[in-house]
């Protein structure tokens, strides 16, 4: 199987061009290629496929083989791949995902390749039952939750997949390998949860670490950055456009409240290409 290893600010996936390759068991393939010791090493597997209702389709699988609905960093890499490798010559494309069709605008650098991608991530979902989060309230905003004997203030947002956003004074000292799994499998999250641990720097900047369901801590999470930005705006901590500082780099997030659409802008990069015998 031919593949391309790509990353969006460190959130890395193995990409397969399914216009040319066939992946018969993507769940098992995801587990194998994601292994950082015996495989290629990645946060998961992303398949670039033909689509009947968009220019392309993105199917994503986490490192544990579970299928994900949407990946903001991953979809930017899909856009870079299809343009740089000649599958399209358009700078605005549509990509079908399990959370709907997303519209992407591509910025082309001086080398003729994609340097930045802006993604229309769609509308944030704040209704608890639709995220889903178990709550007596219609929306989970600044709501207490006890995890591992510690009480956190949580705000719930779905950006096609579920997120719990909590705020800390110091995210650097967080023992995320201990706390992340406790959030992920907490009884209040029936579909498990992605958890964003946030420090508010000022009204235009957030610092973030993320624990992704099925993958563990990653260097970046696009939908998580969007969820964190929306949560911070809902709580009145920031303006409607912020820069989210992640371990792998920065993403710019804007919430158009009038249109109720979230836009994410960030880079995408190719790490290397290869072939693996499955």
C-alpha positions as CSV (number, residue, x, y, z in Angstrom):
1,X,0.0,0.0,0.0
2,X,1.4,3.4,-1.0
3,X,0.9,6.1,1.5
4,X,1.8,9.7,2.3
5,X,2.6,10.8,5.9
6,X,1.2,14.3,6.5
7,X,0.6,16.5,9.5
8,X,-1.3,19.7,10.5
9,X,0.8,21.3,13.2
10,X,2.0,17.9,14.5
11,X,-1.4,16.1,14.3
12,X,-0.1,13.4,12.0
13,X,-2.0,10.8,9.9
14,X,-1.2,8.3,7.2
15,X,-3.0,9.3,4.0
16,X,-4.0,6.8,1.3
17,X,-5.2,7.9,-2.2
18,X,-8.1,5.6,-2.7
19,X,-8.5,6.7,-6.3
20,X,-5.4,4.4,-6.8
21,X,-5.3,2.2,-3.7
22,X,-7.8,-0.1,-2.1
23,X,-7.9,-0.6,1.7
24,X,-10.0,-3.6,2.5
25,X,-10.0,-3.4,6.3
26,X,-9.4,0.3,7.3
27,X,-9.8,-0.4,11.1
28,X,-7.1,-3.0,11.3
29,X,-5.0,-1.0,8.9
30,X,-5.3,2.1,11.1
31,X,-4.1,0.2,14.2
32,X,-1.1,-1.2,12.3
33,X,0.1,1.9,10.5
34,X,-0.4,4.1,13.6
35,X,1.9,2.1,15.8
36,X,5.0,4.3,16.4
37,X,7.3,1.4,17.1
38,X,6.2,-1.4,14.7
39,X,4.2,0.7,12.1
40,X,4.6,4.0,10.3
41,X,3.6,6.0,13.3
42,X,0.6,8.4,13.4
43,X,-2.5,9.6,15.2
44,X,-4.5,7.5,12.7
45,X,-5.4,6.7,9.1
46,X,-7.2,9.0,6.6
47,X,-8.5,7.7,3.3
48,X,-9.0,10.1,0.4
49,X,-11.9,8.8,-1.7
50,X,-14.3,9.7,-4.6
51,X,-17.6,11.2,-3.5
52,X,-21.0,11.4,-5.0
53,X,-22.0,14.7,-3.2
54,X,-18.6,16.6,-3.0
55,X,-15.3,16.9,-4.8
56,X,-13.7,14.3,-2.4
57,X,-14.6,12.2,0.6
58,X,-12.4,11.9,3.7
59,X,-12.7,8.8,5.9
60,X,-10.7,8.9,9.1
61,X,-9.8,6.2,11.7
62,X,-8.2,6.8,15.0
63,X,-5.1,5.0,16.2
64,X,-7.2,2.4,18.0
65,X,-9.2,1.6,14.9
66,X,-12.3,3.5,15.8
67,X,-13.9,5.6,13.1
68,X,-13.9,9.4,13.6
69,X,-16.5,11.8,12.2
70,X,-14.2,14.8,11.5
71,X,-10.6,16.0,11.9
72,X,-9.8,19.7,11.3
73,X,-6.1,19.2,10.9
74,X,-6.7,16.1,8.8
75,X,-9.0,17.8,6.4
76,X,-6.5,20.5,5.7
77,X,-4.0,17.9,4.8
78,X,-6.5,16.3,2.4
79,X,-6.9,19.7,0.7
80,X,-3.1,20.0,0.3
81,X,-2.8,16.5,-1.0
82,X,-5.5,16.7,-3.7
83,X,-4.1,20.0,-5.0
84,X,-0.4,19.3,-4.7
85,X,-0.7,15.8,-6.2
86,X,-2.8,17.0,-9.1
87,X,-6.3,15.6,-8.2
88,X,-7.7,19.1,-8.6
89,X,-6.6,22.5,-9.8
90,X,-9.3,24.4,-7.9
91,X,-8.5,26.5,-4.8
92,X,-12.0,26.1,-3.3
93,X,-13.1,22.5,-2.8
94,X,-15.7,20.5,-1.0
95,X,-14.9,17.4,1.1
96,X,-17.5,15.0,2.4
97,X,-17.1,13.8,6.0
98,X,-19.2,11.8,8.5
99,X,-20.1,15.2,10.0
100,X,-21.2,16.7,6.6
101,X,-19.7,18.4,3.6
102,X,-17.0,21.0,4.4
103,X,-15.9,23.8,2.2
104,X,-12.1,24.6,2.1
105,X,-10.3,27.6,0.7
106,X,-6.6,27.0,-0.3
107,X,-3.8,29.5,-0.2
108,X,-1.1,28.7,-2.8
109,X,2.5,29.6,-1.9
110,X,5.3,30.8,-4.2
111,X,6.3,27.2,-4.8
112,X,2.9,26.5,-6.3
113,X,1.9,24.3,-3.4
114,X,-0.7,24.7,-0.7
115,X,0.6,26.7,2.3
116,X,-2.5,27.5,4.2
117,X,-6.1,26.1,4.3
118,X,-9.2,27.8,5.6
119,X,-12.0,25.4,6.5
120,X,-15.6,26.2,7.0
121,X,-16.1,23.9,10.0
122,X,-19.9,24.4,10.1
123,X,-22.1,25.3,13.1
124,X,-21.1,24.5,16.7
125,X,-23.6,22.3,18.6
126,X,-24.2,23.4,22.2
127,X,-27.2,21.2,23.0
128,X,-26.2,18.7,25.6
129,X,-28.2,15.8,24.3
130,X,-26.8,16.3,20.8
131,X,-23.1,16.4,21.8
132,X,-23.9,14.1,23.7
133,X,-23.3,14.9,27.3
134,X,-25.5,13.7,30.2
135,X,-26.8,16.8,31.9
136,X,-30.0,18.2,33.4
137,X,-29.4,21.4,31.6
138,X,-30.1,22.1,27.9
139,X,-26.6,23.4,27.4
140,X,-23.5,22.5,29.4
141,X,-21.8,25.8,30.0
142,X,-19.4,26.3,32.9
143,X,-21.0,23.2,34.5
144,X,-19.1,21.3,37.3
145,X,-17.9,17.8,36.7
146,X,-15.9,15.6,39.1
147,X,-13.2,13.6,37.5
148,X,-10.6,11.7,39.5
149,X,-11.6,13.4,42.7
150,X,-11.1,16.9,41.2
151,X,-14.0,19.2,40.3
152,X,-13.6,21.0,36.9
153,X,-15.8,23.6,35.2
154,X,-16.8,22.2,31.8
155,X,-18.3,23.6,28.7
156,X,-19.6,21.1,26.1
157,X,-19.4,21.7,22.3
158,X,-19.7,19.4,19.3
159,X,-17.9,20.3,16.1
160,X,-19.1,17.1,14.4
161,X,-17.5,15.1,17.3
162,X,-17.9,15.7,21.1
163,X,-15.7,18.0,23.1
164,X,-15.5,18.9,26.8
165,X,-13.6,22.1,27.4
166,X,-12.1,22.8,30.8
167,X,-10.0,25.7,32.1
168,X,-6.8,25.5,34.1
169,X,-4.4,28.1,35.4
170,X,-1.4,25.9,34.2
171,X,-1.9,23.4,31.5
172,X,1.8,22.6,31.3
173,X,1.8,20.8,34.6
174,X,-1.3,18.7,33.9
175,X,-0.7,15.0,34.1
176,X,-2.8,14.4,30.9
177,X,-1.9,10.7,30.7
178,X,-3.7,10.2,33.9
179,X,-6.5,12.7,33.6
180,X,-7.3,12.4,29.9
181,X,-8.5,8.7,30.0
182,X,-10.7,9.5,33.1
183,X,-12.5,12.2,31.1
184,X,-12.7,10.1,27.9
185,X,-14.6,7.3,29.6
186,X,-16.5,9.2,32.2
187,X,-20.1,8.1,32.6
188,X,-21.4,11.5,31.5
189,X,-20.0,11.0,28.0
190,X,-21.9,8.1,26.3
191,X,-19.9,8.2,23.1
192,X,-16.6,9.0,24.9
193,X,-15.2,12.5,24.7
194,X,-12.3,14.7,23.4
195,X,-11.1,16.9,26.2
196,X,-9.5,20.3,25.7
197,X,-7.5,21.7,28.7
198,X,-7.3,25.5,28.2
199,X,-5.4,28.4,29.7
200,X,-6.8,31.8,28.7
201,X,-3.8,34.0,27.9
202,X,-5.8,37.1,27.0
203,X,-8.9,37.9,24.9
204,X,-7.3,36.9,21.7
205,X,-5.1,34.0,22.7
206,X,-5.6,30.5,24.2
207,X,-3.2,27.8,25.2
208,X,-4.4,24.3,24.7
209,X,-3.6,20.7,25.3
210,X,-5.9,18.0,24.1
211,X,-6.7,14.4,24.9
212,X,-8.4,12.8,21.9
213,X,-10.7,9.8,22.3
214,X,-9.1,6.8,20.6
215,X,-5.7,8.5,20.1
216,X,-4.6,10.0,23.5
217,X,-2.7,13.2,23.7
218,X,-2.0,14.7,20.3
219,X,0.1,17.8,19.3
220,X,-3.0,19.4,17.8
221,X,-6.7,18.9,17.2
222,X,-8.6,21.2,14.8
223,X,-12.1,20.4,15.9
224,X,-10.9,20.7,19.5
225,X,-9.4,24.2,18.8
226,X,-12.7,25.2,17.3
227,X,-14.6,23.8,20.3
228,X,-12.3,25.6,22.7
229,X,-12.6,28.9,20.9
230,X,-16.4,28.7,20.9
231,X,-16.5,27.7,24.6
232,X,-14.3,30.6,25.5
233,X,-16.5,33.0,23.5
234,X,-19.7,31.6,25.0
235,X,-18.1,32.1,28.5
236,X,-17.1,35.6,27.7
237,X,-13.4,35.0,28.0
238,X,-12.3,36.0,24.4
239,X,-13.3,38.0,21.3
240,X,-14.9,36.2,18.4
241,X,-11.6,35.6,16.7
242,X,-8.7,33.9,18.6
243,X,-5.4,32.3,18.0
244,X,-5.1,28.9,19.7
245,X,-1.6,27.9,20.7
246,X,-1.2,24.1,20.7
247,X,1.9,21.9,21.3
248,X,2.4,21.6,17.5
249,X,1.7,25.1,16.4
250,X,-1.1,27.7,16.0
251,X,-4.5,27.8,14.5
252,X,-6.7,30.9,13.9
253,X,-10.3,30.4,14.7
254,X,-13.2,32.8,14.0
255,X,-16.8,32.3,14.9
256,X,-19.2,34.2,12.7
257,X,-22.1,34.4,15.1
258,X,-24.5,36.0,12.6
259,X,-24.1,33.0,10.2
260,X,-23.3,30.6,13.1
261,X,-20.3,29.3,11.3
262,X,-16.8,28.5,12.6
263,X,-13.8,29.1,10.4
264,X,-10.4,27.5,11.0
265,X,-7.2,28.6,9.3
266,X,-3.9,26.7,9.5
267,X,-1.0,25.0,7.6
268,X,-0.6,21.5,6.3
269,X,2.6,19.7,5.5
270,X,4.0,16.5,3.9
271,X,6.4,14.5,6.1
272,X,7.3,11.7,3.7
273,X,6.0,9.1,1.3
274,X,6.4,5.4,1.3
275,X,5.0,1.9,0.8
276,X,4.1,-0.7,3.3
277,X,3.3,-4.4,2.9
278,X,0.1,-5.2,4.8
